[in-house]
Amino acid sequence: MINSMSAGSSCCPTAFMRTKIRPSNVKVLQLVAEDRDIQPLQQISYRITSDNPEGYFAINSTSARKLDRENQTEHILEVNSPDLKSIDSAPKVYNYQHKPLYASPQNWDQMKRTLKIKQVTTIIEMLHPIYKFRYTIPFKRMVTTWSPLTTAFNSRPERRINFTKTEVGLFGIPELTSPEGFYVLKEKAIFKTDDLIDEATSPNRTRKMVMIFDELSDTLCKVADLSEFIRLAHPAANYCSAAEDACITISGVVEKLNTHKKLFNSLKTVVDIGDKFEITDVDKHVARLFLFDFEQSGIHLDEEERQRVVYLNDCILQLGQRFMAGAVNPRRISRHILPPAILPFFPSDGENILVSGLYADSANSMARESAYRLFLYPDSAQERLLSEMLKCRHELARVCGFPTYAHRALKASTVETPEMVDLFLNALNIQLRPRAAKDFSIMQKMKSSECGRDVPLASWDTPYYTSCLKRKYLQASATEFSPYFSIGACMEGLNLLMNRLFGINLKNIEMEPGESWCHDIYKLAVVHETEGLLGYIYCDFFERQGKPNQDCHFTIQGGKVLADGRFQNPIVVVMLNLTQPRWSGPTLLTPSMVDNLFHEMGHAMHSMLARTEYQHVTGTRCSTDFAEVPSVLMEYFANDPRVIRSFAKHFQTQEPMPEGMLERLCTSKQLFVSSETQLQVFYSALDQVYHGDHKMHGENTTDTLRSVQEKYYGLSYVENTAWQLRFSHLVGYGAKYYSYLISRAIASWIWQTYFEQDPFSRTQGEKYRRGCLAYGGGIPSRLLVSNFLGREINPTNLTSSLINEIDSCTERLEHMDSRFR
């Protein structure tokens, strides 16, 4: 006998009305089977033996669980019904397939054995007994049970009513139940900072200098990092304003510390001659990092030079901000000076047209060329800003004792010197030249075929023909893959991967009132199977007004060993900008969005798994060219068919992605890898030249661009263009743009060495965790990577890892081509 319970609300209005009017525990189906045993009176037992993991069903009792047709429309149960003394006690499973008719009492009377199973959201009919029990709720889709994590992320986030009226504060910080709490936090930080300065400069200090400095850093970072995130992410203006004020205050404190001669001398003495307490190599490394941070402000210089450093830093900041603003401004051009044929491509503003981008995906060749030439036309104001910023950076480096700004920026990095970067880029460029030429040759044939005549391939063509070929391999648009990538399925894929590699589970937990800054935030507890809680990841995944339009990772609290020996668990936020889920279904991701999700979660897991003694070097707080390694490595997992197969399931039917579709998707990500890598080499080389020896510069930044492009890129410079004036990364990644290539080379090397054979290997996962992630920035990154990979980090080995990957991609592509033909 199957009884119904009153169903909750449904996304389908009709279904909601149909279930809402039915009271609970009404008998809607009675299943009867005949006992053909030779001992018809012996006692029979009943037991649901499988496919009831959530406990939705119970025999002869009420399970008190509610079914939701919107989340699941089909359940297949296995019921064991042996005689107590029967030899054959194998599960006997009955199959009942729904028909659009109601079961009648006459049907029920045909049965002599009754199975009572509770909670069905609709009335169904018994057909005929066979060895499978099945009922189906009448709905268009049929979905079996998702995991709790998948269900949570695939459910529409709703606002919760706080009946208790008691709030715990943002991130569980009691002071932050109101914006005024930021004032309390910053005041506490200032008082504690003063105490720590007194301790560090006291001749009677009772602990290692590096421990005091790390606590000082932790005290300020807890307020500064938290405030910076809330300033950017909180939807309420009063919270943003209070957080911004806290940021300004803490910045002022840091500036004062950077001029505190006594504090600096106390640290320098320890670095130069050693501490009076026993210290380790990690202590020495972290102390040197603190000292270098001090010297960035010129505190070790005489007062005139130090004031010059302060002035130059301020100039660089202001010039950089103005350059970045100008880099995204649309180009406004009088429509009267342009050929009439191109006017329809662009929006108008009175007598002007506006060109706000490159139109890289446009199928119209004239539109692509026009947008490229107009948007990238040289701008004298941008040229002045960039030139002045580069001059100020060069002077700053010289005042601080470095030959170039690149030498200053690369100190303590994985590659350590710009000379090694140059060797790497040159070695990679030599290997890429013939491989990229093949890519351009294919694109040239595509363009000639499309235009009906030989038209030279140009820089504005490469994104378009890459997307064209990708569509050919996909045999579908990227959005047609999205039903297999619901946000819940992707999170379950990450959970499965973390569990297999590290023995870690991502558990969605309900937040306390006032803990989050918006109602659609998820909180994940990162729990190890034996070590317990490792930290928390707050998932701010959905777009909203005023939220920064970028995918990124924020550290709110770094991990570190506390004075009493306990570990301060890390707290981070992963921010994406996905569309809000609709009533008709969950948020669906494109393949590129899946890559971004895995990338950012790579940063988060780096923070979770780094168990460093000091928060100054925890997780992603390491050199720029190593910080991206764990996140780029996660992209290799996201592109592996074995990993995708483990979670890519249709959000309605839970059917796995078809193998052919999966193969095409993975192959499409390998298109024109050589030419794309060559472009990154070109960008990196230009960045190095701009921040290197000024004798290598031309009369202006465009002349420099022309000469670098001729050496490092397979397509010619387009006259009267200056794309570097739109290249805002020159501000944020000054002399460090190469970090993407170095990180990818190291990540590829790790993938090939540890995970290419088996991306789910627990043995290799533990090696990666213990030998790489656990140290954060506590060991110089070059030494860390060399020790982990067992080989020296040099240009030859880094180049080999990338070229091996590119050649492997080419082979797979050729194999796929032969199948297409």
VOGU-3710 file (C-alpha; in Angstrom, 3 decimals, decimal comma):
1> minsmsagss> 0,000/0,000/0,000  1,465/3,307/-1,047  0,359/6,338/0,939  0,874/9,934/-0,094  2,052/12,826/1,991  1,110/16,408/1,351  3,689/17,634/-1,145  5,531/20,906/-0,867  5,433/23,644/-3,422  6,378/22,753/-6,947
11> ccptafmrtk> 7,867/24,795/-9,744  4,964/23,706/-11,934  1,736/25,530/-10,939  -0,441/22,689/-12,167  1,500/20,107/-10,214  1,431/22,321/-7,162  -2,355/22,547/-7,221  -2,766/18,862/-7,895  -0,621/17,798/-4,942  -1,593/20,558/-2,571
21> irpsnvkvlq> -5,236/19,579/-2,395  -4,437/15,963/-1,492  -4,242/15,348/2,282  -1,411/13,243/3,629  -1,516/9,455/4,138  -4,252/8,773/1,596  -3,878/5,303/0,073  -3,267/5,693/-3,618  -1,791/2,357/-4,638  -1,950/-1,182/-3,337
31> lvaedrdiqp> 0,503/-3,717/-4,740  -0,339/-7,426/-4,411  1,685/-10,468/-5,468  0,872/-14,144/-5,277  2,949/-16,450/-3,070  3,741/-19,493/-5,213  5,837/-21,122/-2,504  5,109/-24,750/-1,605  4,598/-23,558/1,980  2,064/-20,794/1,424
41> lqqisyrits> 1,564/-20,113/5,138  5,140/-19,471/6,063  6,026/-15,956/7,212  7,147/-13,378/4,654  9,388/-10,361/5,402  9,840/-7,209/3,363  12,849/-4,924/3,084  13,880/-2,117/0,707  17,409/-3,173/-0,177  18,643/-0,491/-2,550
51> dnpegyfain> 17,994/2,853/-4,274  16,505/4,459/-1,179  19,556/6,414/0,057  17,609/9,471/1,165  15,063/7,438/3,140  12,091/8,716/1,148  10,295/5,370/1,362  9,378/2,997/4,189  7,391/-0,214/4,407  4,318/-0,226/6,683
61> stsarkldre> 5,253/3,107/8,207  5,574/6,803/7,329  9,075/8,094/6,579  8,156/11,768/7,182  10,071/12,791/4,061  8,476/14,850/1,282  8,955/14,164/-2,375  9,436/16,966/-4,846  8,541/16,185/-8,428  10,561/19,212/-9,600
71> nqtehilevn> 13,784/17,687/-8,313  13,036/14,036/-9,048  10,308/12,395/-11,066  11,288/8,739/-10,946  12,353/6,314/-8,223  13,394/2,713/-8,821  13,362/0,601/-5,666  14,648/-2,887/-4,960  12,476/-4,770/-2,451  13,602/-8,021/-0,835
81> spdlksidsa> 10,699/-10,329/0,148  12,095/-13,722/1,192  10,379/-16,464/3,163  12,041/-16,783/6,529  13,259/-20,278/5,650  13,494/-19,842/1,918  16,688/-20,884/0,187  16,101/-18,363/-2,566  16,288/-15,076/-0,696  17,464/-12,993/-3,628
91> pkvynyqhkp> 15,700/-9,656/-3,937  12,404/-9,850/-5,774  11,869/-6,559/-7,451  8,607/-5,448/-9,000  8,181/-3,085/-11,937  5,127/-0,835/-12,163  5,165/1,635/-15,045  2,823/4,588/-14,910  -0,023/4,990/-17,394  -2,301/8,031/-17,488
101> lyaspqnwdq> -5,071/6,142/-15,681  -5,906/5,768/-12,018  -5,632/2,405/-10,293  -8,985/0,928/-9,324  -9,976/-1,236/-6,328  -10,693/-4,050/-8,780  -7,017/-4,098/-9,707  -6,002/-4,182/-6,080  -8,204/-7,197/-5,301  -6,188/-9,319/-7,686
111> mkrtlkikqv> -3,277/-9,240/-5,243  -2,740/-11,230/-2,052  0,530/-9,825/-0,781  0,720/-6,109/0,089  3,716/-3,833/-0,063  3,221/-0,580/1,783  5,494/2,197/0,581  4,964/5,787/1,645  5,098/9,162/-0,033  4,247/9,361/-3,692
121> ttiiemlhpi> 3,541/12,731/-5,267  0,954/11,415/-7,714  -1,431/8,481/-8,164  -0,033/5,700/-10,341  -1,365/2,436/-11,730  -0,022/-1,068/-11,249  0,415/-2,894/-14,502  1,760/-6,428/-14,130  4,287/-7,979/-11,755  7,768/-8,609/-13,096
131> ykfrytipfk> 11,152/-8,537/-11,397  11,430/-4,805/-11,008  9,419/-2,287/-9,004  9,026/1,063/-10,711  6,689/3,996/-10,487  6,920/7,205/-12,458  5,456/10,592/-11,699  3,804/12,047/-14,823  6,193/14,816/-15,871  8,313/15,543/-18,896
141> rmvttwsplt> 11,619/14,696/-17,320  12,742/11,678/-15,318  15,534/12,343/-12,808  16,907/9,996/-10,240  18,286/11,151/-6,917  21,079/13,724/-6,958  23,589/14,022/-4,135  22,818/16,531/-1,343  25,567/18,840/-2,666  24,138/18,775/-6,190
151> tafnsrperr> 20,624/19,352/-4,904  21,733/22,304/-2,789  23,518/24,113/-5,629  20,813/23,268/-8,173  18,100/24,656/-5,915  17,083/28,272/-6,199  18,554/30,224/-3,257  15,799/31,774/-1,180  15,793/34,425/1,481  15,442/32,972/4,957
161> inftktevgl> 13,279/34,579/7,576  15,166/35,184/10,804  12,681/34,335/13,559  15,252/34,608/16,357  16,282/38,175/15,429  19,799/37,242/16,606  22,573/37,654/14,049  26,108/36,321/14,248  27,661/38,972/11,984  29,368/38,701/8,595
171> fgipeltspe> 31,532/35,582/8,408  30,481/34,853/11,985  32,343/37,921/13,295  30,208/39,302/16,167  31,237/42,929/15,551  29,850/42,872/12,009  26,146/42,667/12,797  26,126/46,291/11,641  28,388/48,532/9,520  29,631/50,255/12,669
181> gfyvlkekai> 31,433/47,030/13,524  34,173/47,892/11,042  35,138/50,797/13,282  35,461/48,406/16,221  37,563/45,952/14,206  40,003/48,549/12,924  40,416/50,075/16,398  41,166/46,668/17,889  43,690/46,055/15,108  45,406/49,384/15,782
191> fktddlidea> 45,707/48,705/19,523  47,059/45,212/18,912  49,495/46,547/16,296  50,940/48,982/18,829  51,439/46,153/21,327  53,169/43,983/18,737  55,484/46,832/17,692  56,494/47,280/21,333  57,139/43,544/21,598  59,197/43,392/18,393
201> tspnrtrkmv> 61,404/46,333/19,394  61,850/45,257/23,008  65,209/43,767/24,040  63,273/41,448/26,326  61,037/39,791/23,729  60,184/36,181/24,541  59,591/34,660/21,094  61,013/34,602/17,579  60,943/37,855/15,635  59,270/36,218/12,634
211> mifdelsdtl> 56,398/35,022/14,852  55,764/38,583/16,025  55,860/39,935/12,484  53,498/37,241/11,248  51,016/38,015/14,014  51,338/41,691/13,111  50,646/40,823/9,462  47,738/38,560/10,424  46,172/41,267/12,592  46,184/43,795/9,773
221> ckvadlsefi> 45,291/41,362/6,991  42,223/40,068/8,813  40,749/43,554/8,727  42,184/44,718/5,397  41,288/41,604/3,374  37,826/41,324/4,891  37,136/45,030/4,367  38,361/44,987/0,782  36,060/42,092/-0,053  33,004/43,638/1,622
231> rlahpaanyc> 33,748/46,961/-0,079  33,531/45,213/-3,441  30,839/42,622/-2,836  28,282/43,805/-0,289  25,043/45,040/-1,886  24,357/47,548/0,923  25,961/50,971/0,490  26,401/51,557/4,229  28,435/48,361/4,600  30,531/49,247/1,533
241> saaedaciti> 31,233/52,704/2,880  32,206/51,433/6,328  34,437/48,754/4,776  36,132/51,304/2,520  36,830/53,528/5,510  38,411/50,558/7,288  40,566/49,862/4,214  41,811/53,450/4,174  42,582/53,375/7,891  44,521/50,102/7,721
251> sgvveklnth> 46,413/51,366/4,654  47,456/54,369/6,700  48,686/52,083/9,479  50,726/50,066/6,988  52,275/53,233/5,544  53,373/54,279/9,043  54,850/50,825/9,666  56,801/51,126/6,424  58,542/54,190/7,830  59,137/52,754/11,321
261> kklfnslktv> 62,939/52,697/11,413  63,211/50,975/14,785  60,900/48,165/13,708  62,811/47,758/10,442  66,192/47,665/12,176  64,948/45,036/14,642  63,960/42,771/11,752  67,086/43,503/9,697  69,313/42,587/12,628  67,642/39,190/12,881
271> vdigdkfeit> 67,922/38,610/9,119  71,595/39,661/9,005  73,010/38,001/12,131  70,271/35,653/13,300  67,701/35,587/16,089  68,448/34,930/19,738  65,995/32,018/19,481  66,589/28,919/17,394  65,118/29,395/13,927  64,447/27,142/10,944
281> dvdkhvarlf> 65,026/27,614/7,227  61,332/28,497/6,891  61,744/31,167/9,594  64,688/32,639/7,704  62,805/32,628/4,388  59,714/34,307/5,827  61,822/36,892/7,660  63,574/37,786/4,397  60,184/38,214/2,716  59,074/40,615/5,457
291> lfdfeqsgih> 62,327/42,551/5,071  61,888/42,807/1,285  58,339/44,123/1,815  59,828/46,784/4,084  62,437/47,754/1,502  59,797/48,179/-1,201  58,961/51,495/0,453  62,628/52,597/0,533  62,976/52,558/4,316  66,601/51,412/3,958
301> ldeeerqrvv> 67,497/54,517/1,942  68,463/57,990/3,092  65,578/60,375/3,662  65,813/62,172/0,304  65,795/58,935/-1,638  63,030/57,507/0,540  60,851/60,541/-0,158  61,556/60,026/-3,869  60,374/56,421/-3,586  57,149/57,559/-1,923
311> ylndcilqlg> 56,591/60,137/-4,671  57,290/57,641/-7,480  54,971/55,034/-5,980  52,213/57,622/-5,841  52,839/58,656/-9,463  52,787/55,030/-10,616  49,495/54,432/-8,821  47,780/57,474/-10,331  49,163/56,936/-13,843  48,144/53,296/-13,743
321> qrfmagavnp> 44,589/54,107/-12,679  44,188/56,653/-15,459  45,697/54,305/-18,038  43,332/51,478/-17,071  40,339/53,803/-17,324  41,416/54,953/-20,783  42,061/51,380/-21,946  38,363/50,526/-21,853  36,930/53,805/-23,114  35,080/53,455/-26,439
331> rrisrhilpp> 36,503/55,220/-29,473  34,298/58,124/-30,610  34,727/59,056/-34,295  32,879/61,491/-36,531  30,734/59,533/-38,941  31,590/62,023/-41,713  35,236/60,905/-41,984  34,421/57,187/-42,262  33,466/55,204/-45,377  29,673/54,766/-45,568
341> ailpffpsdg> 30,071/50,985/-45,931  31,249/50,516/-42,345  28,807/52,846/-40,592  26,085/50,180/-40,120  28,473/48,053/-38,044  28,636/50,477/-35,118  26,156/52,311/-32,889  25,731/56,050/-33,348  25,885/58,891/-30,873  24,654/61,953/-32,702
351> enilvsglya> 27,184/62,782/-35,383  29,649/60,232/-34,037  29,903/56,472/-34,039  31,112/54,494/-31,034  33,553/51,594/-31,305  33,715/49,791/-27,984  35,484/46,545/-28,895  37,162/44,406/-31,532  34,121/42,560/-32,944  36,382/39,514/-32,924
361> dsansmares> 33,560/36,989/-33,404  31,825/38,827/-36,220  31,321/36,795/-39,404  31,775/39,969/-41,451  35,420/40,441/-42,380  34,972/44,169/-43,001  33,400/44,631/-39,556  36,305/42,819/-37,877  38,930/44,838/-39,727  37,170/48,175/-39,193
371> ayrlflypds> 36,697/47,584/-35,476  40,332/46,499/-35,066  41,768/49,525/-36,863  39,438/52,053/-35,211  39,452/50,711/-31,639  43,230/50,265/-31,586  44,113/53,523/-33,341  46,955/55,261/-31,446  45,837/57,606/-28,681  48,317/60,299/-27,642
381> aqerllseml> 46,916/60,606/-24,109  47,211/56,850/-23,486  50,712/56,870/-24,973  51,776/59,596/-22,568  50,307/57,765/-19,550  51,993/54,490/-20,439  55,350/56,074/-21,220  55,342/58,080/-17,985  54,368/55,031/-15,920  57,212/52,984/-17,429
391> kcrhelarvc> 59,701/55,790/-16,773  58,572/56,116/-13,145  58,837/52,360/-12,620  62,346/52,331/-14,082  63,463/55,219/-11,871  61,915/53,568/-8,823  63,886/50,406/-9,466  67,146/52,325/-9,903  66,621/54,281/-6,684  65,971/51,006/-4,827
401> gfptyahral> 69,169/49,483/-6,190  67,895/47,353/-9,096  69,112/47,686/-12,705  65,548/47,530/-14,081  61,980/47,340/-12,830  61,809/43,734/-14,047  64,656/42,794/-11,685  62,782/44,360/-8,792  59,470/42,697/-9,694  60,966/39,214/-10,160
411> kastvetpem> 62,886/39,032/-6,909  61,696/35,984/-4,886  59,786/34,622/-7,902  60,057/31,106/-9,322  62,276/32,247/-12,210  64,086/34,803/-9,990  65,544/36,974/-12,784  64,361/38,572/-16,053  67,345/36,940/-17,770  65,805/33,523/-17,118
421> vdlflnalni> 62,447/34,746/-18,419  64,132/35,903/-21,631  65,847/32,535/-22,061  62,545/30,720/-21,529  60,600/32,932/-23,951  63,286/32,671/-26,627  63,553/28,888/-26,321  59,784/28,518/-26,460  59,533/30,922/-29,387  61,957/28,851/-31,470
431> qlrpraakdf> 59,929/25,700/-30,865  56,606/27,408/-31,523  57,463/29,122/-34,811  56,885/26,137/-37,152  53,955/24,831/-35,107  52,158/28,185/-35,042  52,787/28,587/-38,791  50,715/25,439/-39,374  47,848/26,960/-37,380  47,992/30,166/-39,396
441> simqkmksse> 48,104/28,157/-42,613  44,842/26,434/-41,703  43,232/29,763/-40,853  44,489/31,244/-44,129  42,828/28,448/-46,097  39,596/29,004/-44,175  39,656/32,719/-44,930  40,470/32,230/-48,621  37,676/29,702/-48,945  35,209/32,001/-47,207
451> cgrdvplasw> 36,189/35,106/-49,199  36,475/33,293/-52,533  39,917/34,753/-53,134  43,339/34,986/-51,493  43,110/37,591/-48,738  46,011/37,691/-46,237  45,256/36,498/-42,721  45,432/39,334/-40,175  45,354/39,725/-36,413  41,639/40,514/-36,426
461> dtpyytsclk> 40,886/37,124/-38,027  42,388/34,631/-35,586  39,659/34,684/-32,878  36,930/34,325/-35,515  38,431/31,348/-37,343  39,321/29,681/-34,062  35,657/29,858/-33,030  34,571/28,636/-36,482  36,745/25,556/-36,282  35,662/24,968/-32,702
471> rkylqasate> 32,021/24,925/-33,791  32,932/22,410/-36,472  34,456/20,056/-33,941  31,713/20,592/-31,385  29,036/20,091/-34,052  26,943/22,282/-31,752  27,081/25,615/-29,976  28,703/25,776/-26,569  25,304/26,325/-24,946  24,101/22,920/-26,171
481> fspyfsigac> 26,575/21,348/-23,757  25,238/23,408/-20,857  22,409/21,028/-19,797  25,125/18,573/-18,782  26,884/21,207/-16,688  24,414/22,344/-14,057  26,192/24,172/-11,251  25,198/21,382/-8,870  26,649/18,675/-11,111  29,902/20,626/-11,462
491> meglnllmnr> 30,204/21,084/-7,704  29,610/17,361/-7,230  32,340/16,746/-9,811  34,726/18,880/-7,763  33,661/17,070/-4,609  34,288/13,689/-6,208  37,695/14,795/-7,479  38,749/16,195/-4,086  37,559/13,033/-2,368  39,431/10,734/-4,705
501> lfginlknie> 42,654/12,763/-4,681  42,815/13,940/-1,073  40,102/12,186/0,948  38,232/15,487/1,266  34,494/16,169/1,169  32,866/19,506/0,342  29,845/19,779/2,605  27,199/22,440/2,096  26,204/23,791/5,499  23,487/26,213/6,455
511> mepgeswchd> 24,654/29,627/7,554  23,619/31,433/10,689  21,480/34,581/10,431  23,588/37,565/9,376  26,594/35,458/8,385  26,400/36,169/4,646  26,271/39,437/2,727  23,561/38,213/0,341  20,872/35,536/0,442  22,259/33,493/-2,478
521> iyklavvhet> 25,615/32,566/-0,919  26,604/28,968/-0,215  29,000/27,902/2,517  31,160/24,820/2,079  32,931/23,088/4,920  36,092/21,389/3,648  36,344/18,211/5,708  39,114/15,607/5,570  38,243/12,002/6,309  40,696/11,781/9,238
531> egllgyiycd> 41,934/15,326/9,904  38,480/16,874/10,218  37,624/20,447/9,289  40,246/22,175/7,126  38,449/25,467/6,453  35,471/27,180/4,846  34,769/28,272/1,272  31,972/30,811/0,746  30,580/30,548/-2,777  29,355/33,876/-4,175
541> fferqgkpnq> 28,429/32,511/-7,585  25,523/34,583/-8,922  25,470/37,966/-10,592  23,808/40,945/-8,915  23,765/44,672/-9,387  26,981/46,370/-8,294  28,959/43,142/-7,993  32,362/43,117/-9,769  32,084/41,357/-13,107  35,027/39,037/-12,623
551> dchftiqggk> 35,787/35,522/-11,463  38,209/35,601/-8,554  39,290/34,209/-5,192  39,508/36,216/-1,976  41,338/35,221/1,192  39,380/36,394/4,218  41,487/34,625/6,836  44,780/32,873/6,201  45,735/29,615/7,828  48,474/29,614/10,459
561> vladgrfqnp> 49,620/27,961/13,680  48,359/29,883/16,709  50,346/30,542/19,886  48,539/27,740/21,737  49,376/25,209/19,020  45,940/25,144/17,395  45,604/25,831/13,689  43,730/28,885/12,460  41,660/27,437/9,615  41,509/29,453/6,384
571> ivvvmlnltq> 38,369/31,205/5,171  38,069/32,155/1,509  35,455/33,369/-0,968  35,144/32,162/-4,550  33,363/34,743/-6,680  31,782/34,008/-10,063  29,148/35,829/-12,109  26,688/33,133/-13,154  23,072/33,759/-14,049  20,594/33,216/-11,247
581> prwsgptllt> 18,776/29,856/-11,393  15,237/30,063/-12,716  12,099/28,329/-11,587  12,376/26,094/-14,634  15,761/24,706/-13,668  19,214/25,257/-12,190  22,000/27,505/-13,414  23,713/25,907/-16,415  27,359/26,522/-17,305  29,084/26,654/-20,671
591> psmvdnlfhe> 32,341/24,666/-21,012  34,401/27,832/-20,518  32,479/28,598/-17,321  33,300/25,107/-16,064  36,989/25,829/-16,699  36,699/29,078/-14,714  34,937/27,323/-11,836  37,653/24,666/-11,609  40,343/27,365/-11,894  39,002/29,427/-8,995
601> mghamhsmla> 38,353/26,349/-6,878  41,997/25,452/-7,501  42,953/28,671/-5,713  40,513/27,888/-2,905  41,863/24,376/-2,386  45,421/25,741/-2,384  44,341/27,911/0,551  42,625/24,971/2,271  45,486/22,487/1,902  48,418/24,771/2,732
611> rteyqhvtgt> 49,134/24,022/6,393  51,855/26,599/6,942  53,133/27,869/10,238  52,801/31,479/9,090  49,816/33,133/7,407  52,123/35,484/5,502  52,997/32,542/3,234  49,814/30,480/3,381  48,123/29,144/0,249  48,101/31,650/-2,580
621> rcstdfaevp> 50,362/34,049/-0,660  53,381/33,029/-2,682  55,150/34,280/-5,795  52,844/35,299/-8,653  54,341/32,795/-11,087  53,647/29,936/-8,665  50,286/31,084/-7,251  48,582/30,221/-10,544  49,999/26,686/-10,762  47,316/24,901/-8,668
631> svlmeyfand> 44,502/26,764/-10,431  45,875/26,116/-13,932  46,398/22,464/-13,005  42,699/22,239/-12,127  41,925/23,250/-15,710  43,735/20,117/-16,879  41,373/18,072/-14,712  38,395/20,014/-16,098  39,491/19,172/-19,662  40,085/15,469/-19,076
641> prvirsfakh> 37,277/13,232/-20,446  37,603/10,828/-17,516  36,941/13,633/-15,061  34,150/15,228/-17,114  32,502/11,824/-17,500  32,269/11,521/-13,718  29,920/14,489/-13,329  28,594/15,771/-16,698  24,989/14,598/-16,494  21,838/16,101/-17,917
651> fqtqepmpeg> 20,110/18,209/-15,289  16,685/16,793/-16,191  17,326/13,123/-16,921  20,697/12,596/-15,212  21,796/10,865/-18,398  25,587/11,141/-18,879  26,971/13,215/-21,718  27,148/11,004/-24,835  30,659/9,764/-25,559  30,789/11,347/-29,005
661> mlerlctskq> 29,731/14,685/-27,596  32,306/14,391/-24,802  35,085/13,575/-27,245  34,229/16,523/-29,460  34,189/18,856/-26,475  37,633/17,800/-25,260  39,075/17,956/-28,767  37,705/21,452/-29,389  39,781/22,765/-26,479  42,974/21,723/-28,245
671> lfvssetqlq> 42,502/23,806/-31,380  45,283/26,194/-32,440  47,161/25,724/-29,165  50,467/26,626/-30,815  49,357/29,992/-32,199  47,587/30,883/-28,952  50,707/30,044/-26,946  52,815/32,078/-29,353  50,533/35,059/-28,742  51,110/34,704/-24,987
681> vfysaldqvy> 54,869/34,575/-25,611  54,577/37,812/-27,590  52,610/39,533/-24,805  55,098/38,341/-22,186  58,115/39,447/-24,218  56,646/42,908/-24,773  55,980/43,261/-21,042  59,575/42,289/-20,286  61,004/44,740/-22,833  58,851/47,597/-21,528
691> hgdhkmhgen> 60,083/46,953/-17,960  63,645/46,086/-18,912  66,617/48,047/-20,185  65,361/51,350/-21,591  68,060/51,206/-24,255  65,894/48,571/-25,927  62,951/50,970/-26,277  61,963/52,705/-29,479  60,910/56,344/-29,822  57,524/55,410/-28,343
701> ttdtlrsvqe> 55,808/52,309/-27,044  54,351/51,503/-30,479  57,799/51,384/-32,101  58,840/48,963/-29,370  55,719/46,905/-30,006  56,473/46,689/-33,730  59,996/45,306/-33,207  58,895/42,784/-30,531  55,992/41,547/-32,657  58,291/40,961/-35,606
711> kyyglsyven> 60,484/38,721/-33,456  57,904/36,829/-31,429  54,667/36,590/-33,430  53,753/34,970/-36,734  51,423/37,723/-37,963  52,634/41,164/-38,978  52,031/44,392/-37,106  49,029/46,343/-38,425  50,056/49,892/-39,325  48,507/52,768/-37,351
721> tawqlrfshl> 47,373/50,546/-34,488  48,561/50,430/-30,885  46,904/47,569/-29,045  49,332/47,993/-26,116  47,420/51,162/-25,210  44,403/48,901/-24,522  46,468/46,290/-22,647  45,512/47,021/-19,033  47,520/44,026/-17,743  50,612/46,206/-18,089
731> vgygakyysy> 49,430/47,942/-14,909  48,493/45,002/-12,694  51,088/42,547/-14,013  53,992/44,899/-14,659  56,973/42,688/-15,638  55,011/39,607/-14,474  52,763/38,813/-17,412  55,059/35,865/-18,174  53,613/34,229/-15,006  50,774/32,685/-16,997
741> lisraiaswi> 53,204/30,795/-19,252  55,475/29,718/-16,397  52,495/28,557/-14,333  51,106/26,645/-17,283  54,480/25,049/-17,982  54,808/23,893/-14,368  51,168/22,767/-14,189  51,582/20,818/-17,441  54,743/19,244/-16,066  52,935/18,185/-12,883
751> wqtyfeqdpf> 49,997/16,842/-14,903  52,217/14,790/-17,195  54,262/13,442/-14,275  51,546/12,704/-11,722  48,019/12,689/-13,139  47,957/12,035/-16,878  47,786/8,266/-16,361  45,119/8,443/-13,651  43,491/11,779/-12,728  41,837/10,155/-9,679
761> srtqgekyrr> 44,937/8,592/-8,134  44,889/8,972/-4,356  48,585/8,099/-4,172  49,542/10,868/-6,577  47,072/13,252/-4,978  48,692/12,774/-1,587  52,133/13,355/-3,102  50,891/16,573/-4,652  49,296/17,732/-1,433  52,202/16,889/0,869
771> gclaygggip> 54,987/17,791/-1,545  53,595/20,937/-3,133  50,359/22,466/-1,826  51,090/22,088/1,889  53,999/24,558/1,823  52,195/27,560/0,315  54,943/30,166/-0,028  56,875/28,851/2,978  59,646/27,524/0,726  61,117/29,482/-2,217
781> srllvsnflg> 58,929/28,428/-5,108  61,819/27,487/-7,403  63,198/25,130/-4,776  59,743/23,763/-3,993  58,941/22,930/-7,624  62,389/21,460/-8,279  62,114/19,200/-5,238  58,612/18,086/-6,153  59,343/17,344/-9,802  62,826/16,008/-9,188
791> reinptnlts> 64,366/18,161/-11,917  65,873/21,627/-12,161  63,575/24,507/-13,102  65,318/25,874/-16,169  64,214/27,200/-19,589  64,854/23,885/-21,338  62,718/21,796/-19,001  59,927/24,370/-18,873  59,860/24,607/-22,663  59,822/20,818/-23,023
801> slineidsct> 56,743/20,447/-20,812  54,739/22,871/-22,963  55,949/21,528/-26,313  55,190/17,940/-25,227  51,666/19,020/-24,364  51,201/20,899/-27,642  52,439/17,959/-29,704  50,160/15,605/-27,812  47,199/17,897/-28,540  48,138/17,984/-32,220
811> erlehmdsrf> 48,212/14,189/-32,397  44,768/13,886/-30,832  43,480/16,543/-33,202  44,818/14,711/-36,238  43,205/11,506/-35,008  39,887/13,322/-34,637  40,309/14,860/-38,111  40,746/11,447/-39,679  37,528/10,294/-38,051  35,661/13,348/-39,317
821> r> 36,872/12,747/-42,843
//
